[in-house]
Structure formats: C-alpha cells, structure tokens
Amino acid sequence: MDADYAIIGGGVVGLSLAWGLLKRGHRVLVLDGSDGSFRASRGNFGLVWVQSKGLNEPAYARWSQRSAGLWRDFAAELADATGRDLGLQQQGGYDFHLDEAELEAKVRQYEALKDQLGGDYPFEVLGHNALKREEPNIGPRVAGAILHAQDGHVNPLKLLQALADDVRRMGGRVLTGQTVTDIVPGFAVTCADGTTHRAARVVLSAGLGAMELGPKLGFAAPIRPQRGQVLITEKLPKLMNRPSGIIRQVDEGGVQIGDSKEEVGLDDSVTLDTAAQIAARAVKVYPDLARAQLVRSWGALRIMSPDGLPIYQQSPTMPGAYLVTCHSGITLAANHARELPLWLDGAADAPDLEVFSERRFAVS
C-alpha cells in the first residue's frame, strides 16, 4: 500500500482531512486534479459562518458552531507550524436587510432555531441607528442587520497554502495534476496519466468530481453545481468593522462582494448583468463603494446537496471508501481537521454524523 488513506481532492476539504489524519499517525496520499478543475477553494468568499445555517436542521447549526469554536486554535496551530498568518477574525458578522419586513421575518426564524438549540445561538438585532454606531459608513437605505457573535472570516488562499505546507511537513504526499479516472476495490486508484496508487482506505473529497467518481464507489452522490459570482475592489482604507454574507473587507484591504446563487450547470463564467446586480446591492449597503475601482471578478461553483447540508457517508458496497462533500469547506475546515478523522477511523469518541448520511435522501 502507498498509504493508509488516499484523499481524492486537494482543496480545503481534502487537505483538512489529510492534516487531521496525519496528526493521528496515518500515512496519507493526496491526489489533486488539474489546474482546469473546478475549484471552490480558490474562488470562495472566505467566511467562517454560523448564522442562517441549520434553520431547517438544528444539527447542522450545531456542527457549524462546533467548527467555528475550534477555528482559533486550528488557525494558531497552522500559523505556528508554517509561519502563515491566516488573517482570521471572529468578532461577529452581519446579515444586512434593506427591508424591515424581511428583517423581522428572518429574526423569527432565528428565534425558532435558538429555541431548538437550547438558547445557544448568540445574535442581536440592530436597527439602523444602532447599526450606524457599529458601522459608520453604512448607507441610509439599510433597515438594519442581525449581528451573530460566532461569525468571522479568513483569507482562504492563505489557508489553502498553510494546509498544503503543513501536510507536506508532516510527511503527507500531495501529488498535483492527478485527475482520478477510476477506483476499484482494494483500493487501486487510477489517474488520467496512467499511474495507479494503492491505499487501505479512500476518501472522495473532490467537490464536483464526486458526481462522476461517486457511483464508482457505491455512492449516490446527489450533488450539483451552483454558481456564485464575486467582485473585488482596489485596496481601500478601512471601510467596515465586520464582514457580512455579501460584503467583506479582506485582510489585504480590498472589498469582496458577492451573493449570487445561479443554477447554470458547470459554467463558472462571469456575466455582466449579475455583476451589476451584486454591485448595486453593495452600494446600497456601503455607498462609498460607488467610487471604488473594481480590479477583479470571477465565478466559482458551490457544491450543493439537495438540502444544502454536508454529506458524510461510508460506501454501502465498498467498506473503507468514504464520501465527504459540502459547500462550507472554510467554515467546516476545523471540524474536518479535528473531528472527521475520528469518524473515518471509527474511534469511540467520534461524532455521530448519521444525520448527514446519504440515507436521508432515500427516506425523503
């Protein structure tokens, strides 16, 4: 065997798993695809985010909270090992609303979830005047916001670099340009260049690549792409104190703007109409952005399950093969590094992840 675990997919999800498995003493091989692969890890919004997750499934809210709570120590350990500051900030985050009725409706949803979580859902509602004291540059059209204390953001590219560096430092093998084409019991993993790698166990964490590879391992893999478009401005003086789900000022000074959710298949291109819509909304929230220069834009594809929750599943037909997929790879990175390796190893103290198995779709 080349490794105890072969991780298919070298993005944030795959590298977080590899990092945690190496900490448990395993030999780990990471097979990363080509530069042309769809890569959410290089195109995402960089949020470590709890609010609004799990409104219809409290277990997902708890899982997100658990990961957010682990993030500080996780980031500090990566920084100590690699010398890379990930730019993590966790001083809370906003859900902005331009309409008071919409704000009130969202608050009711949050209150219901808070009850289901036994009160552990720390948020407060800020009307326009209270929000203005927190964010002096907010625009007059903002009705208010929900401030959730557990939210924050990070530099996702620095996270990706730090994970890759530390995985290699601990002895993990990360092979790039390895597009997996076939997997057979044993496990023999064949790549497009004809090379074959053998491992005792296989974890499929290849994002949208699971649509093709999943059925080879006995998974339904009911996932689909959803496009989000992102704009980023020139570096600006400090404009905001906290991030939101649609606007954040990154550690390097630029303002990142997003929020589109487009069902367009495997198309990560940028469209002018959508870019104009998300830019116009951002200007309503922070009017000073109207004078900022845009320097980059891109589209990236989320990995979405039918209910939006992660999928953690051992293959029913190939024991030792696992599917790990989600659309919140940044938020859940700390869980994937600290908690999921226990589940993969079948440890006695592993988290119970049955609610996130594929079996929930069969039941529905």
KEKE-3310 file (N, C-alpha, C; in steps of 0.2 Angstrom, whole numbers, plus 5000, padded with zeros to 4 digits):
npx = (5004:5002:4998:4989:4978:4970:4967:4956:4956:4962:4959:4953:4944:4949:4963:4961:4956:4967:4977:4972:4972:4985:4990:4985:4993:4993:4998:4997:4990:4988:4978:4978:4968:4969:4974:4964:4952:4937:4937:4932:4939:4948:4940:4930:4921:4927:4922:4920:4907:4891:4878:4862:4863:4857:4843:4833:4837:4843:4854:4864:4867:4872:4884:4891:4893:4901:4913:4916:4919:4931:4940:4950:4960:4964:4968:4979:4988:4991:4997:5008:5015:5018:5021:5012:5001:4984:4975:4963:4948:4936:4925:4911:4897:4887:4870:4863:4849:4838:4825:4812:4802:4807:4818:4812:4805:4816:4822:4812:4814:4827:4825:4816:4825:4835:4828:4827:4840:4842:4844:4857:4863:4869:4864:4860:4848:4850:4844:4843:4849:4857:4865:4872:4880:4889:4894:4899:4900:4889:4874:4860:4849:4849:4839:4842:4851:4856:4867:4878:4887:4896:4902:4914:4929:4941:4957:4956:4965:4977:4974:4973:4986:4993:4988:4993:5006:5009:5004:5013:5025:5022:5024:5015:5010:5007:5001:5000:4990:4984:4972:4959:4953:4947:4942:4945:4940:4951:4962:4963:4968:4967:4974:4973:4985:4989:4995:4994:4989:4989:4979:4974:4962:4950:4946:4934:4934:4932:4925:4915:4919:4915:4902:4905:4914:4908:4898:4906:4911:4900:4891:4877:4879:4872:4874:4876:4881:4882:4882:4892:4895:4909:4915:4930:4937:4949:4962:4957:4955:4951:4935:4924:4919:4916:4912:4900:4887:4887:4896:4913:4928:4944:4959:4969:4965:4956:4939:4928:4914:4899:4886:4877:4867:4866:4859:4866:4873:4888:4896:4907:4908:4908:4895:4889:4876:4873:4884:4882:4871:4874:4884:4877:4868:4878:4882:4871:4872:4884:4888:4900:4907:4903:4912:4924:4936:4934:4944:4945:4936:4926:4919:4913:4910:4898:4897:4883:4871:4855:4848:4856:4865:4880:4887:4892:4898:4900:4904:4891:4894:4907:4916:4927:4928:4925:4913:4915:4908:4904:4897:4902:4916:4926:4921:4919:4931:4939:4932:4933:4947:4949:4938:4932:4942:4942:4930:4932:4941:4934:4933:4930:4926:4921:4912:4894:4887:4876:4865:4869:4871:4869:4858:4847:4841:4836:4826:4818)
npy = (4994:5011:5021:5024:5031:5037:5052:5059:5074:5089:5101:5113:5105:5092:5093:5097:5086:5077:5083:5081:5067:5064:5069:5060:5049:5043:5036:5047:5050:5063:5066:5077:5087:5093:5110:5115:5110:5112:5123:5126:5130:5140:5151:5155:5164:5165:5165:5161:5155:5155:5159:5158:5145:5129:5132:5124:5112:5109:5101:5104:5117:5116:5108:5118:5128:5121:5119:5133:5136:5129:5135:5146:5140:5130:5139:5145:5135:5130:5142:5143:5132:5134:5147:5156:5168:5167:5177:5177:5183:5184:5192:5193:5194:5201:5200:5209:5219:5227:5229:5231:5222:5210:5209:5207:5195:5186:5187:5180:5167:5165:5166:5154:5144:5146:5143:5129:5125:5126:5139:5142:5152:5165:5180:5197:5210:5224:5239:5253:5264:5259:5250:5260:5265:5255:5253:5265:5269:5264:5264:5275:5267:5255:5245:5238:5225:5208:5204:5191:5183:5172:5172:5175:5178:5173:5172:5163:5158:5159:5150:5138:5137:5136:5124:5115:5116:5112:5099:5093:5095:5086:5074:5070:5065:5075:5075:5084:5088:5076:5068:5059:5044:5031:5020:5005:4991:4988:4997:5002:5016:5024:5036:5049:5050:5037:5032:5022:5021:5014:5011:5008:5014:5025:5042:5051:5067:5077:5088:5094:5084:5072:5069:5061:5051:5046:5036:5025:5021:5017:5027:5038:5051:5064:5078:5095:5108:5125:5142:5156:5173:5184:5200:5210:5224:5238:5240:5248:5261:5257:5252:5245:5236:5223:5207:5203:5192:5196:5206:5209:5216:5212:5205:5211:5223:5225:5225:5213:5207:5198:5185:5180:5167:5154:5143:5136:5125:5117:5130:5142:5155:5173:5185:5200:5206:5200:5203:5217:5218:5213:5222:5234:5231:5231:5244:5250:5246:5250:5265:5272:5263:5265:5273:5266:5257:5243:5228:5215:5200:5185:5169:5155:5138:5132:5117:5108:5099:5091:5096:5106:5103:5095:5080:5065:5050:5032:5020:5009:4998:4996:4995:5005:5015:5032:5046:5063:5078:5096:5112:5122:5123:5131:5136:5124:5118:5117:5107:5097:5094:5091:5084:5075:5065:5056:5050:5044:5035:5027:5029:5028:5040:5047:5059:5058:5057:5053:5060:5067:5058:5049:5042:5050:5056:5045:5042:5053)
npz = (5000:4996:5005:5020:5019:5005:4999:4988:4980:4982:4988:5001:5009:5007:5010:5024:5030:5027:5035:5048:5048:5047:5059:5067:5065:5053:5037:5023:5007:4995:4981:4969:4957:4940:4934:4927:4934:4942:4956:4971:4982:4979:4975:4984:4997:5009:5022:5039:5046:5054:5056:5050:5045:5046:5048:5045:5050:5065:5069:5059:5062:5075:5071:5063:5073:5081:5074:5071:5084:5086:5077:5081:5088:5079:5068:5074:5077:5064:5059:5068:5064:5051:5049:5042:5043:5044:5044:5051:5058:5071:5076:5075:5063:5050:5045:5033:5030:5019:5020:5031:5035:5029:5038:5050:5048:5046:5059:5066:5062:5066:5080:5082:5079:5089:5100:5098:5099:5112:5117:5114:5103:5099:5095:5090:5086:5076:5074:5061:5067:5078:5071:5063:5073:5075:5062:5054:5041:5034:5023:5021:5017:5023:5032:5044:5053:5057:5070:5072:5084:5083:5071:5057:5047:5035:5027:5013:5003:5009:5019:5012:5007:5019:5024:5014:5015:5028:5028:5020:5027:5038:5032:5023:5007:4993:4978:4963:4948:4946:4940:4944:4937:4939:4951:4960:4970:4984:4988:4972:4964:4949:4938:4926:4919:4918:4930:4945:4961:4977:4992:5009:5013:5005:5003:4996:4992:4982:4978:4965:4957:4963:4957:4946:4950:4962:4960:4956:4968:4975:4979:4980:4978:4977:4971:4965:4954:4959:4954:4960:4959:4960:4965:4967:4974:4972:4984:4999:5011:5029:5029:5034:5049:5052:5044:5031:5024:5011:5008:5012:5019:5015:5022:5016:5011:5000:4995:4995:4986:4984:4982:4973:4967:4956:4945:4934:4929:4925:4923:4926:4922:4921:4921:4915:4919:4931:4939:4939:4947:4960:4963:4963:4974:4984:4985:4990:5003:5007:5003:4999:4991:4978:4973:4971:4963:4953:4952:4950:4945:4946:4943:4953:4958:4969:4979:4980:4990:4989:5000:5005:5015:5022:5016:5023:5022:5023:5010:5005:4998:4996:5009:5018:5009:5008:5007:5007:5007:5004:5005:5012:5015:5021:5033:5039:5040:5052:5059:5050:5051:5064:5070:5060:5056:5067:5065:5053:5056:5065:5078:5096:5102:5091:5082:5080:5065:5058:5054:5043:5032:5016:5017:5021:5010:5004:5012:5011)
capx = (5000:5006:4996:4983:4972:4971:4962:4955:4954:4967:4956:4952:4941:4954:4969:4960:4956:4974:4980:4970:4974:4992:4990:4983:4999:4992:5001:4992:4992:4983:4978:4974:4967:4972:4973:4957:4947:4933:4940:4929:4944:4951:4935:4925:4920:4932:4918:4919:4900:4886:4871:4857:4864:4853:4837:4828:4840:4847:4861:4869:4869:4877:4890:4894:4895:4907:4919:4918:4923:4938:4944:4955:4966:4966:4972:4985:4992:4994:5002:5014:5019:5020:5023:5007:4995:4978:4970:4957:4944:4930:4921:4904:4896:4881:4865:4860:4842:4836:4818:4811:4798:4812:4822:4808:4804:4822:4823:4808:4817:4832:4822:4814:4831:4838:4824:4828:4847:4843:4847:4864:4863:4870:4863:4856:4845:4852:4840:4848:4854:4862:4870:4876:4886:4894:4897:4898:4899:4883:4870:4853:4844:4849:4834:4845:4855:4857:4874:4879:4893:4900:4904:4920:4931:4948:4960:4955:4971:4982:4973:4975:4993:4996:4987:4997:5013:5009:5003:5019:5029:5021:5026:5010:5012:5002:5003:4996:4989:4982:4965:4957:4948:4944:4944:4942:4941:4957:4959:4968:4966:4970:4974:4972:4991:4990:4998:4990:4991:4985:4978:4969:4956:4949:4941:4932:4933:4934:4920:4910:4921:4911:4897:4907:4918:4904:4894:4911:4912:4894:4888:4873:4882:4867:4876:4875:4885:4878:4887:4892:4900:4912:4919:4934:4939:4956:4964:4954:4956:4946:4928:4919:4922:4914:4910:4893:4887:4888:4902:4918:4935:4949:4965:4974:4962:4951:4932:4925:4907:4896:4880:4873:4866:4864:4858:4868:4877:4896:4898:4909:4910:4906:4890:4888:4870:4874:4889:4879:4866:4878:4887:4872:4866:4883:4882:4866:4874:4890:4888:4907:4909:4902:4918:4929:4938:4934:4950:4945:4929:4927:4914:4915:4904:4897:4895:4876:4867:4848:4845:4861:4869:4886:4886:4897:4895:4904:4901:4887:4896:4914:4919:4934:4928:4920:4912:4915:4907:4900:4898:4905:4923:4930:4918:4919:4938:4942:4929:4936:4953:4949:4933:4931:4947:4940:4924:4935:4945:4929:4935:4925:4924:4919:4905:4888:4886:4871:4860:4872:4872:4865:4851:4842:4838:4832:4820:4813)
capy = (5000:5018:5025:5021:5034:5041:5058:5062:5081:5093:5108:5114:5099:5086:5095:5097:5079:5074:5086:5078:5060:5064:5070:5053:5045:5039:5038:5050:5052:5067:5066:5084:5087:5098:5117:5116:5108:5117:5124:5131:5133:5146:5155:5156:5170:5166:5166:5156:5157:5151:5162:5156:5138:5125:5134:5118:5106:5111:5098:5107:5123:5114:5106:5124:5131:5117:5121:5140:5136:5126:5139:5150:5135:5127:5144:5146:5129:5131:5148:5141:5127:5136:5154:5159:5171:5166:5183:5175:5187:5182:5197:5193:5196:5204:5199:5215:5219:5233:5230:5230:5216:5204:5208:5204:5188:5182:5186:5175:5161:5164:5164:5147:5140:5147:5138:5122:5124:5127:5146:5143:5155:5172:5185:5203:5213:5231:5244:5257:5269:5255:5248:5265:5266:5250:5253:5272:5270:5261:5268:5276:5263:5249:5245:5235:5219:5204:5203:5185:5183:5167:5173:5178:5177:5171:5173:5156:5156:5158:5144:5133:5137:5133:5117:5111:5116:5108:5092:5090:5095:5081:5068:5068:5066:5079:5075:5088:5086:5069:5068:5052:5042:5025:5017:4998:4988:4986:5001:5004:5022:5026:5043:5050:5049:5030:5030:5019:5022:5009:5013:5004:5017:5030:5047:5056:5074:5080:5093:5092:5077:5066:5067:5056:5046:5044:5030:5020:5018:5015:5032:5041:5057:5068:5085:5099:5115:5132:5147:5162:5177:5188:5206:5213:5231:5240:5241:5254:5262:5253:5254:5241:5233:5216:5205:5200:5186:5198:5211:5209:5219:5206:5207:5215:5230:5225:5223:5207:5207:5193:5183:5177:5159:5153:5136:5136:5119:5118:5136:5147:5162:5180:5189:5207:5208:5198:5208:5224:5217:5212:5228:5239:5230:5233:5251:5252:5245:5255:5270:5274:5258:5268:5277:5261:5254:5235:5226:5208:5197:5178:5165:5149:5134:5129:5110:5108:5093:5093:5100:5111:5101:5091:5073:5061:5043:5027:5017:5003:4992:4996:4997:5008:5021:5037:5052:5069:5084:5101:5119:5126:5120:5135:5136:5117:5116:5115:5101:5092:5093:5089:5079:5070:5059:5051:5047:5040:5029:5023:5030:5028:5047:5050:5062:5055:5060:5049:5065:5069:5052:5049:5039:5055:5057:5039:5042:5058)
capz = (5000:4996:5010:5024:5016:4999:4998:4981:4980:4986:4991:5008:5012:5006:5014:5031:5032:5027:5040:5054:5048:5049:5066:5071:5064:5047:5030:5019:5000:4992:4974:4967:4950:4936:4935:4924:4938:4946:4962:4976:4987:4976:4972:4988:5000:5015:5028:5044:5046:5058:5056:5044:5044:5050:5050:5045:5053:5070:5069:5055:5066:5080:5068:5061:5079:5084:5070:5072:5090:5085:5072:5083:5090:5072:5064:5078:5076:5057:5059:5072:5060:5044:5048:5038:5047:5040:5044:5055:5063:5073:5080:5073:5056:5049:5039:5031:5027:5016:5021:5038:5035:5028:5044:5055:5046:5047:5066:5069:5060:5071:5087:5082:5079:5095:5105:5097:5101:5120:5119:5111:5096:5101:5090:5092:5081:5076:5069:5058:5071:5082:5066:5061:5078:5074:5055:5052:5034:5032:5020:5024:5014:5026:5038:5050:5052:5063:5071:5075:5088:5081:5064:5056:5041:5035:5020:5010:4999:5014:5022:5007:5006:5025:5024:5009:5018:5034:5026:5017:5033:5042:5029:5018:5000:4989:4971:4959:4941:4946:4939:4945:4932:4941:4958:4961:4977:4985:4983:4967:4961:4943:4936:4919:4916:4919:4936:4949:4968:4981:4998:5013:5013:5001:5004:4990:4994:4976:4976:4960:4954:4965:4953:4941:4954:4967:4959:4955:4974:4978:4982:4975:4976:4974:4971:4959:4955:4960:4953:4963:4956:4965:4963:4972:4973:4974:4991:5002:5019:5032:5027:5038:5055:5052:5037:5031:5019:5004:5008:5017:5018:5016:5026:5012:5010:4995:4997:4991:4985:4981:4985:4968:4968:4950:4943:4927:4927:4925:4920:4931:4919:4924:4917:4917:4922:4938:4942:4940:4952:4966:4964:4965:4981:4989:4985:4994:5010:5008:4997:4997:4986:4972:4970:4971:4957:4953:4949:4948:4946:4944:4945:4956:4958:4975:4979:4983:4990:4988:5006:5006:5020:5020:5015:5026:5021:5021:5005:5007:4994:4997:5015:5018:5005:5011:5003:5011:5002:5007:5002:5018:5017:5025:5040:5042:5040:5058:5061:5046:5053:5071:5072:5055:5056:5072:5062:5047:5060:5069:5085:5101:5103:5085:5082:5077:5059:5054:5051:5036:5028:5010:5018:5022:5004:5002:5016:5008)
cpx = (5004:5004:4990:4977:4974:4965:4962:4952:4959:4965:4956:4950:4946:4960:4967:4959:4963:4978:4978:4972:4981:4994:4989:4988:4998:4997:4996:4994:4986:4984:4974:4974:4971:4970:4966:4951:4943:4935:4936:4934:4947:4946:4930:4926:4924:4928:4919:4912:4895:4879:4868:4858:4860:4846:4832:4831:4845:4854:4866:4871:4874:4884:4894:4897:4901:4913:4921:4922:4930:4943:4950:4961:4969:4971:4979:4990:4995:4999:5009:5019:5022:5023:5018:5002:4989:4973:4963:4954:4938:4927:4914:4903:4889:4877:4861:4853:4841:4828:4816:4807:4802:4816:4818:4806:4810:4823:4818:4811:4823:4830:4820:4820:4835:4834:4826:4836:4848:4845:4854:4864:4863:4870:4859:4854:4847:4848:4845:4852:4859:4867:4875:4882:4891:4898:4895:4897:4893:4878:4863:4848:4844:4844:4837:4849:4855:4864:4874:4886:4898:4903:4911:4922:4939:4951:4960:4961:4977:4981:4975:4982:4996:4994:4991:5004:5014:5008:5010:5025:5029:5022:5020:5012:5006:5005:4998:4996:4987:4975:4963:4952:4944:4947:4941:4944:4948:4962:4964:4965:4970:4969:4974:4979:4993:4993:4992:4993:4986:4985:4973:4962:4956:4944:4940:4930:4934:4929:4915:4913:4918:4905:4898:4910:4913:4901:4899:4912:4905:4890:4883:4875:4877:4869:4876:4879:4880:4883:4886:4897:4903:4916:4924:4937:4947:4956:4961:4956:4950:4939:4923:4923:4921:4912:4903:4893:4888:4894:4907:4925:4940:4955:4970:4971:4956:4944:4930:4917:4904:4889:4875:4873:4862:4864:4860:4873:4884:4898:4900:4911:4906:4901:4889:4882:4870:4879:4886:4874:4869:4881:4882:4869:4872:4884:4877:4868:4879:4891:4895:4909:4908:4908:4924:4930:4938:4940:4950:4937:4930:4920:4916:4909:4904:4896:4889:4873:4860:4845:4851:4866:4875:4883:4893:4895:4900:4900:4897:4890:4903:4917:4926:4934:4923:4919:4911:4914:4902:4901:4900:4912:4927:4927:4920:4926:4941:4939:4932:4943:4954:4944:4932:4936:4945:4934:4927:4938:4940:4931:4929:4922:4922:4913:4900:4886:4880:4866:4863:4874:4868:4858:4846:4838:4834:4825:4815:4810)
cpy = (5006:5022:5021:5024:5038:5046:5060:5069:5084:5100:5108:5108:5094:5087:5095:5090:5076:5077:5082:5071:5059:5065:5064:5048:5041:5041:5041:5052:5057:5068:5072:5084:5092:5105:5119:5114:5114:5117:5129:5134:5139:5152:5157:5163:5171:5166:5160:5158:5152:5153:5160:5148:5134:5127:5129:5112:5108:5107:5101:5114:5121:5112:5112:5127:5127:5119:5128:5140:5134:5130:5142:5145:5132:5132:5145:5141:5129:5137:5146:5136:5129:5143:5158:5162:5171:5172:5182:5181:5184:5186:5198:5195:5198:5200:5205:5215:5226:5235:5227:5223:5210:5203:5205:5196:5183:5181:5181:5168:5160:5162:5157:5143:5140:5143:5131:5120:5126:5134:5147:5146:5162:5177:5191:5206:5221:5234:5248:5261:5265:5252:5254:5267:5261:5250:5260:5273:5267:5266:5269:5271:5256:5249:5243:5229:5215:5203:5196:5184:5178:5167:5176:5177:5176:5172:5165:5154:5155:5151:5138:5132:5134:5126:5112:5110:5111:5100:5089:5090:5089:5074:5066:5069:5070:5079:5079:5086:5079:5068:5060:5050:5035:5023:5010:4996:4986:4991:5003:5011:5024:5033:5043:5049:5042:5028:5027:5019:5017:5012:5009:5007:5023:5035:5051:5062:5079:5085:5090:5085:5071:5064:5061:5050:5043:5037:5024:5017:5017:5020:5035:5048:5062:5076:5088:5105:5120:5137:5153:5166:5182:5194:5208:5220:5232:5240:5248:5255:5258:5256:5251:5237:5225:5214:5204:5195:5189:5203:5209:5213:5214:5209:5211:5222:5230:5223:5218:5207:5201:5191:5180:5169:5157:5146:5136:5130:5120:5124:5141:5153:5167:5183:5196:5209:5206:5202:5214:5223:5217:5218:5234:5238:5232:5240:5254:5251:5250:5259:5272:5269:5261:5271:5272:5258:5246:5233:5218:5205:5190:5175:5158:5145:5131:5121:5109:5101:5096:5097:5105:5109:5096:5084:5069:5054:5038:5023:5010:4997:4991:4999:5000:5014:5026:5043:5058:5075:5089:5107:5124:5124:5124:5135:5129:5114:5113:5108:5095:5090:5090:5083:5073:5064:5054:5047:5042:5034:5025:5023:5030:5035:5051:5054:5058:5059:5057:5054:5067:5064:5053:5046:5044:5056:5051:5039:5047:5056)
cpz = (5000:5002:5014:5021:5010:4999:4991:4982:4985:4988:4998:5012:5012:5011:5022:5033:5032:5033:5047:5054:5050:5056:5070:5069:5057:5041:5025:5012:4998:4985:4972:4960:4946:4937:4932:4928:4941:4953:4967:4981:4985:4974:4977:4992:5006:5021:5033:5048:5049:5056:5049:5043:5048:5052:5050:5048:5058:5071:5065:5058:5071:5077:5066:5067:5082:5080:5071:5079:5090:5081:5075:5084:5083:5068:5067:5077:5069:5056:5062:5068:5054:5043:5044:5043:5042:5040:5047:5059:5064:5078:5078:5066:5056:5044:5038:5028:5025:5017:5028:5039:5034:5034:5049:5054:5047:5055:5069:5067:5065:5078:5087:5083:5086:5101:5104:5099:5109:5122:5116:5104:5097:5095:5093:5086:5081:5071:5066:5062:5075:5077:5064:5066:5077:5067:5053:5045:5030:5028:5023:5022:5018:5032:5044:5048:5058:5064:5075:5078:5086:5074:5063:5049:5041:5028:5017:5007:5004:5018:5018:5007:5013:5026:5020:5012:5024:5033:5024:5023:5037:5039:5024:5011:4996:4982:4967:4952:4941:4946:4939:4940:4934:4948:4958:4968:4978:4989:4978:4963:4955:4941:4928:4915:4916:4925:4940:4956:4972:4989:5002:5013:5008:5003:4998:4992:4988:4973:4970:4956:4957:4961:4948:4945:4959:4966:4958:4962:4978:4981:4977:4973:4973:4974:4965:4960:4956:4959:4958:4960:4961:4962:4969:4970:4974:4982:4994:5009:5022:5031:5032:5044:5055:5045:5037:5025:5012:5003:5014:5015:5020:5020:5022:5010:5005:4998:4992:4992:4982:4983:4979:4969:4961:4948:4936:4925:4928:4921:4925:4928:4923:4919:4920:4921:4930:4942:4944:4946:4959:4968:4967:4972:4986:4990:4990:5001:5012:5003:4995:4992:4979:4968:4969:4964:4957:4949:4947:4948:4943:4946:4948:4958:4965:4974:4983:4984:4990:4994:5008:5012:5018:5019:5018:5026:5019:5015:5008:5004:4994:5004:5015:5013:5008:5006:5008:5007:5006:5003:5006:5020:5021:5032:5043:5042:5047:5061:5056:5048:5060:5073:5066:5055:5061:5069:5056:5051:5064:5076:5090:5102:5097:5085:5078:5071:5055:5050:5044:5031:5022:5012:5019:5016:5002:5006:5014:5002)
residu = (MET:ASP:ALA:ASP:TYR:ALA:ILE:ILE:GLY:GLY:GLY:VAL:VAL:GLY:LEU:SER:LEU:ALA:TRP:GLY:LEU:LEU:LYS:ARG:GLY:HIS:ARG:VAL:LEU:VAL:LEU:ASP:GLY:SER:ASP:GLY:SER:PHE:ARG:ALA:SER:ARG:GLY:ASN:PHE:GLY:LEU:VAL:TRP:VAL:GLN:SER:LYS:GLY:LEU:ASN:GLU:PRO:ALA:TYR:ALA:ARG:TRP:SER:GLN:ARG:SER:ALA:GLY:LEU:TRP:ARG:ASP:PHE:ALA:ALA:GLU:LEU:ALA:ASP:ALA:THR:GLY:ARG:ASP:LEU:GLY:LEU:GLN:GLN:GLN:GLY:GLY:TYR:ASP:PHE:HIS:LEU:ASP:GLU:ALA:GLU:LEU:GLU:ALA:LYS:VAL:ARG:GLN:TYR:GLU:ALA:LEU:LYS:ASP:GLN:LEU:GLY:GLY:ASP:TYR:PRO:PHE:GLU:VAL:LEU:GLY:HIS:ASN:ALA:LEU:LYS:ARG:GLU:GLU:PRO:ASN:ILE:GLY:PRO:ARG:VAL:ALA:GLY:ALA:ILE:LEU:HIS:ALA:GLN:ASP:GLY:HIS:VAL:ASN:PRO:LEU:LYS:LEU:LEU:GLN:ALA:LEU:ALA:ASP:ASP:VAL:ARG:ARG:MET:GLY:GLY:ARG:VAL:LEU:THR:GLY:GLN:THR:VAL:THR:ASP:ILE:VAL:PRO:GLY:PHE:ALA:VAL:THR:CYS:ALA:ASP:GLY:THR:THR:HIS:ARG:ALA:ALA:ARG:VAL:VAL:LEU:SER:ALA:GLY:LEU:GLY:ALA:MET:GLU:LEU:GLY:PRO:LYS:LEU:GLY:PHE:ALA:ALA:PRO:ILE:ARG:PRO:GLN:ARG:GLY:GLN:VAL:LEU:ILE:THR:GLU:LYS:LEU:PRO:LYS:LEU:MET:ASN:ARG:PRO:SER:GLY:ILE:ILE:ARG:GLN:VAL:ASP:GLU:GLY:GLY:VAL:GLN:ILE:GLY:ASP:SER:LYS:GLU:GLU:VAL:GLY:LEU:ASP:ASP:SER:VAL:THR:LEU:ASP:THR:ALA:ALA:GLN:ILE:ALA:ALA:ARG:ALA:VAL:LYS:VAL:TYR:PRO:ASP:LEU:ALA:ARG:ALA:GLN:LEU:VAL:ARG:SER:TRP:GLY:ALA:LEU:ARG:ILE:MET:SER:PRO:ASP:GLY:LEU:PRO:ILE:TYR:GLN:GLN:SER:PRO:THR:MET:PRO:GLY:ALA:TYR:LEU:VAL:THR:CYS:HIS:SER:GLY:ILE:THR:LEU:ALA:ALA:ASN:HIS:ALA:ARG:GLU:LEU:PRO:LEU:TRP:LEU:ASP:GLY:ALA:ALA:ASP:ALA:PRO:ASP:LEU:GLU:VAL:PHE:SER:GLU:ARG:ARG:PHE:ALA:VAL:SER)
# end
